[in-house]
């Protein structure tokens, strides 16, 4: 566990083509928030760097109208690539019960979205693409409490700032045009001398209003679970499960017309991890997962692929 930081760094990688719940998705993607050792901030101070890639390809049935970019669209299909660099610094607090870190993420997004859109009495097929910086993301403080050598808790508030370009009337925007605040709690339990890990991460996304479209996304609860068995050679094999549940109805004229557009999703899939240690203070860690979404309502339904590479410096 030394020199490993896993304070939900992948929460920075949640693009959805500039679409929040206003767009049949959200900041959170099913099964993508959690990382290995999700509740552990190690005691050794220093900088950790993580680079991540997410591909999300999904759609929502043509009979379901979707609010997106101030438009009402049918048969929405989206393919999104997101690249993110995360910088996390562990504070020098020693080897007590508590350890702390701060993190900051710079993401780059490439959304490609198509839909059937109605203009007055006419209906047409639109395709929109974009590329550029996504909304910046940071956590001022992530706290980790070590109950014992094998049980750990973490807590923090993660913030998305509306720094990316947003244009009303576009299907593929670079940002969501709102602030999002996500308090989150993580838990990690290690079994069999640390070779088997069970971790969980729960949080709630609170969105401010999108002033361009006068749309207010409701709070969205998300829970991710990860189980991983590791070998002496550095490989890990496991599975991830994700649940997303919108807590209440969205607000605004379009949301009211669509009955609140309250959504939920479940997903599950395999996860693979490989860690290479070079010295006491340096290592590299690869994590790959694929999630199949099912039992989805009022959200895009797809198969997110997530790759994360983290470095201890």
Secondary structure, DSSP 8 states (H G I E B T S, - for coil): -TT-B-SSGGGG---GGG-STTTT--S--TTTS--TTTT-B-SS-EEEEEEEEEEEEEE--TTS-EEETTEEEEEEEEEEEEEEEEEEEE----SSSEEEEEEEEEEEEEEEEEEEEEETTEEEEEEEE--EE---EEEEEEEEEESSSSEEEEEEEEEE---S---TT-SS-SS-SS-EEEEEEEEEEEETTTTEEEEEEEEEEEE--BTTTTBB---EEEEEEEEEEE-TTSEEEEEEEEEEEE-S--BSHHHHHTTT---EEEEEEEEEEEEEEEETTEEEEEEEEE-EEEEEESS-EE--EEEEEEEE-
